C-alpha cells in the first residue's frame, strides 16, 4: 500500500471514530435528557396548583399554576393582505427570489444563484455585486398583536408577550382582502411584474403567516398577581397548549412531545453510530466472516455486525431513557 493509501486509510479511520463518538454521545444525550425531563415533570406535578382562571386569588401569587380558559380579545387584527381576523398575534414572513452568493473552494470564485430567500440579501456585500443586484423588498416582515386581551379574568397582555411559538395560518381566498391573489404552497405569490407571463423572476415575492388564534388554551406558568398570570420578565417561563386540559392531560402531552424529540435524537445518533462502525470495521472486511451461522462474508458481514451492535446500543439507551 502506498503512502497516499495509508494516509487515506488513517483519515477514514479517524472520521469513522469521530462519527462513532458523535453517535454515541447523541444517544447518551437522548437518554440523559429523557431522565432529566422525567425528573422535572415529577417536580412540576408535585408543585403545580390547578386554578380557575375566572376566579383569580391572591393566595396563589408566586405559585406555579395551571389554568385552562379562553384566550380572547375584542379586537381583530389585519395587514395589507389579510382581512381582519380573530388572531391575537400575527407574524408575517416575506421571501424574495433573489441573488445568493455561495462560497467556493479555496482560491476559487464564489457562485451566484437565483433562489428564494427570506428577507433582503444585501448584494453590496457580494464579491461581485455587478450583475447580481437585488431589488428592495416591496413588503416588509412584521409582527402584530392585539392591544387588549384576556385569559378568563386575567389580563393576558403580558402572557402574550411570553408566547414564542405560533401556528401556520392556512391561507384561503376568503381570508384575503384581494381574493384574486395567487396562493401556492400556502404562500401568497406577489410577482414583481403584474404582467408576468408565468415562471419565477428576480424580485418576485412570497408572503406567509404564523398566528396565535383566539380560542381555548391551557397555561402552565407562575402567577404574578391577581391581575397578571405571568411575570413580565423573560425569566418567567410559560408553557401553553391548545384546548382545556386537566393537569394529567397537560403533562401527558408534555411527556409525549419530549419523548418524540428525545427519540428523534436517539435514532439519529443510532444511525451515526452505525455509519461510524461500518467505517471503522471496513478495513477488517477481508477477514470477517459470520459463517457457519450466517452465509455472510466481507463487507456484508461488516454491515450486519454494525447494524446489530447499533440496534443493541439504541435499545439500551431507549430503555435507560424510559426508566427515567
C-alpha positions in Angstrom: 0.0 0.0 0.0 1.4 3.4 -1.0 1.8 6.3 1.3 -1.3 8.0 0.0 -3.3 4.9 0.6 -2.1 4.7 4.2 -3.0 8.4 4.8 -6.4 7.8 3.2 -7.0 4.7 5.4 -6.0 6.6 8.6 -8.2 9.5 7.6 -11.1 7.1 7.1 -10.5 5.5 10.5 -10.4 8.9 12.2 -13.6 10.0 10.6 -15.2 6.7 11.5 -14.2 7.1 15.1 -15.4 10.7 15.2 -18.8 9.6 13.7 -19.0 6.7 16.1 -18.3 9.0 19.1 -20.9 11.6 17.9 -23.5 8.9 17.5 -22.7 7.5 21.0 -22.9 10.9 22.7 -26.2 11.8 20.8 -27.7 8.5 22.1 -26.4 9.2 25.6 -27.7 12.7 25.5 -31.1 11.5 24.4 -31.3 9.1 27.4 -29.9 11.7 29.8 -32.4 14.3 28.5 -35.3 11.9 29.0 -34.2 11.1 32.5 -33.8 14.8 33.4 -37.1 15.7 31.8 -38.9 13.0 33.7 -37.4 14.3 37.0 -38.5 17.8 36.0 -42.0 16.6 35.1 -42.3 14.9 38.5 -41.2 18.0 40.3 -43.7 20.2 38.4 -46.5 17.8 39.0 -45.8 18.0 42.8 -45.6 21.8 42.8 -48.3 22.9 40.4 -51.6 24.2 41.6 -54.7 24.0 39.3 -56.7 27.2 39.5 -59.9 28.6 38.0 -58.8 31.5 35.7 -62.3 33.0 36.2 -61.7 33.4 39.9 -58.2 34.8 40.5 -56.9 34.6 44.1 -54.0 36.3 45.7 -53.3 33.2 47.7 -51.6 31.8 44.5 -49.3 34.7 43.9 -45.8 33.4 43.1 -47.1 29.9 42.8 -46.7 27.6 39.8 -50.2 27.3 38.4 -52.1 25.5 35.7 -55.1 27.3 34.3 -57.5 26.4 31.4 -59.7 29.1 29.9 -60.5 31.1 26.7 -57.8 33.5 25.5 -59.7 36.2 23.7 -59.7 39.8 22.6 -62.4 42.3 21.4 -60.0 43.3 18.6 -59.5 41.8 15.1 -56.1 42.3 13.5 -55.1 42.5 9.9 -52.5 43.7 7.4 -52.4 44.8 3.8 -53.3 41.3 2.6 -55.3 39.6 5.4 -58.8 40.6 6.3 -59.4 41.4 10.0 -59.5 38.1 11.8 -59.7 36.6 15.3 -55.9 36.4 15.8 -54.1 37.5 18.9 -50.7 37.6 17.2 -49.8 37.6 13.5 -46.3 37.2 12.2 -45.7 37.9 8.5 -42.9 36.2 6.7 -41.6 37.6 3.4 -39.2 35.9 1.0 -37.9 37.1 -2.4 -36.5 35.4 -5.4 -33.0 37.0 -5.4 -29.3 36.5 -5.9 -27.5 34.4 -3.3 -23.7 34.3 -3.1 -22.3 30.8 -2.3 -18.7 30.4 -1.2 -16.4 28.5 -3.4 -13.5 26.3 -2.7 -10.2 27.9 -1.5 -8.9 30.1 -4.2 -12.0 29.8 -6.4 -14.6 32.4 -7.3 -17.9 32.4 -5.5 -21.0 31.2 -7.3 -24.2 33.2 -7.7 -27.7 31.6 -7.9 -31.2 32.9 -8.0 -33.3 31.3 -5.3 -36.0 32.0 -2.7 -34.5 33.6 0.5 -36.4 35.1 3.4 -35.7 38.7 4.0 -33.4 41.0 2.0 -30.0 39.8 0.8 -27.5 42.7 0.7 -25.8 42.4 -2.6 -23.4 45.2 -1.7 -21.6 42.6 0.4 -21.0 40.3 -2.6 -17.5 39.9 -4.0 -19.0 40.6 -7.4 -22.1 42.7 -6.9 -22.3 43.9 -10.6 -24.8 41.8 -12.4 -26.2 40.4 -9.2 -28.2 43.4 -7.9 -31.2 42.5 -5.8 -34.3 44.8 -5.8 -35.6 46.0 -2.5 -38.4 44.2 -0.7 -41.7 45.8 -1.5 -43.4 44.2 1.5 -41.7 44.1 4.9 -41.9 41.3 7.5 -43.9 42.3 10.6 -45.3 41.0 13.9 -48.6 42.5 15.2 -50.5 41.8 18.4 -53.8 42.9 19.9 -53.6 45.7 22.5 -56.3 44.2 24.8 -56.7 40.5 25.6 -58.0 38.4 28.5 -57.5 34.9 29.8 -60.5 34.3 31.9 -60.5 37.1 34.4 -56.8 37.7 34.0 -55.2 40.4 31.8 -53.4 38.4 29.1 -51.3 41.3 27.7 -48.1 40.1 29.5 -48.9 36.5 28.8 -49.0 37.2 25.0 -45.5 38.8 25.2 -44.2 35.4 26.5 -45.6 33.5 23.5 -42.7 32.3 21.3 -44.3 29.6 19.1 -47.0 30.4 16.7 -49.0 28.1 14.3 -49.0 28.4 10.5 -52.1 30.2 9.1 -53.9 28.2 6.5 -54.5 30.7 3.7 -57.6 30.8 1.5 -59.0 33.4 -0.9 -61.8 34.3 1.5 -59.2 35.3 4.1 -57.6 37.8 1.8 -58.6 41.4 1.0 -57.8 40.6 -2.6 -59.2 37.2 -3.4 -57.6 37.1 -6.8 -54.1 36.8 -5.3 -52.4 33.5 -6.1 -51.8 31.1 -3.2 -49.2 28.4 -3.8 -47.9 26.1 -1.1 -49.8 28.2 1.5 -48.0 31.3 0.4 -49.3 34.5 -1.3 -47.3 34.9 -4.5 -46.5 38.5 -5.5 -44.9 38.8 -8.9 -42.6 41.8 -9.4 -44.2 42.5 -12.7 -48.0 42.4 -12.7 -47.9 41.3 -16.4 -45.7 38.4 -15.7 -46.3 35.6 -18.2 -45.6 32.9 -15.7 -42.5 31.3 -14.2 -40.3 32.8 -11.4 -38.4 36.0 -11.9 -35.9 38.2 -10.0 -37.8 40.3 -7.4 -40.9 38.0 -7.1 -42.0 37.7 -3.5 -44.0 35.2 -1.4 -45.8 36.0 1.9 -47.0 33.6 4.6 -48.1 33.9 8.1 -47.9 32.4 11.6 -50.6 33.2 14.1 -51.9 32.7 17.6 -55.7 32.4 17.1 -58.2 33.2 19.8 -59.5 30.1 21.5 -59.2 27.8 24.5 -55.8 27.2 26.0 -54.2 25.6 29.0 -51.3 27.6 30.5 -48.6 26.5 32.9 -46.8 29.4 34.5 -46.2 31.4 37.7 -49.0 33.7 38.8 -47.6 37.2 39.3 -50.7 38.7 41.0 -54.5 38.7 40.8 -54.3 40.6 37.5 -51.4 39.0 35.7 -51.0 35.3 35.2 -47.3 35.5 34.1 -44.4 37.8 35.1 -43.2 40.5 32.7 -39.6 39.3 32.7 -38.1 36.7 30.3 -37.1 34.6 33.4 -40.8 33.8 34.0 -41.3 30.7 31.9 -44.6 29.8 30.3 -45.9 26.7 28.5 -49.2 26.9 26.6 -51.3 24.1 24.9 -54.4 24.3 22.8 -57.6 23.1 24.5 -59.0 22.9 28.0 -56.8 20.3 29.7 -56.6 18.8 33.2 -53.2 18.6 34.9 -52.9 14.9 34.0 -53.8 15.6 30.3 -51.3 18.5 30.1 -48.4 16.5 31.5 -49.2 13.6 29.2 -48.9 15.9 26.2 -45.7 17.4 27.6 -44.2 14.0 28.1 -45.2 12.8 24.7 -43.6 15.8 23.0 -40.4 15.5 25.0 -40.2 11.8 24.1 -40.7 12.5 20.4 -37.7 14.9 20.5 -35.6 12.5 22.5 -36.4 9.6 20.3 -35.6 11.6 17.2 -32.2 12.4 18.7 -31.7 8.7 19.7 -32.4 7.4 16.2 -30.1 10.0 14.5 -27.4 9.0 17.0 -28.0 5.3 16.2 -27.6 6.0 12.5 -24.3 7.9 13.1 -23.2 5.1 15.4 -23.9 2.6 12.6 -22.1 4.6 10.0 -19.1 5.0 12.3 -18.9 1.3 12.9 -19.1 0.5 9.2 -16.2 2.9 8.6 -14.1 1.6 11.5 -14.7 -2.1 10.7 -14.4 -1.9 6.9 -10.6 -2.5 6.9 -11.4 -5.9 8.6 -13.8 -6.9 5.8 -11.4 -9.3 4.2 -11.0 -11.3 7.4 -14.6 -11.0 8.7 -17.0 -13.9 8.3 -20.2 -14.9 10.1 -20.1 -18.5 8.9 -21.3 -21.1 9.8 -24.3 -19.4 11.4 -24.8 -16.9 8.5 -23.6 -17.2 4.9 -22.2 -13.7 5.0 -18.6 -12.6 4.4 -16.6 -9.5 3.8 -18.3 -6.1 3.6 -21.9 -7.5 4.0 -20.7 -9.1 7.3 -19.3 -5.6 8.4 -22.8 -4.1 7.7 -24.6 -6.9 9.5 -22.3 -6.7 12.6 -22.5 -2.8 12.6 -26.3 -3.0 12.3 -26.6 -5.5 15.2 -24.3 -3.5 17.5 -26.2 -0.3 16.7 -29.6 -1.9 17.4 -28.3 -3.1 20.7 -27.0 0.3 21.6 -30.2 2.1 20.6 -32.2 -0.4 22.6 -30.1 0.1 25.7 -30.3 3.9 25.6 -34.1 3.7 24.8 -34.7 1.6 27.9 -32.4 3.8 30.0 -34.4 6.9 28.9 -37.8 5.2 29.7 -36.6 4.1 33.1 -36.1 7.8 34.0 
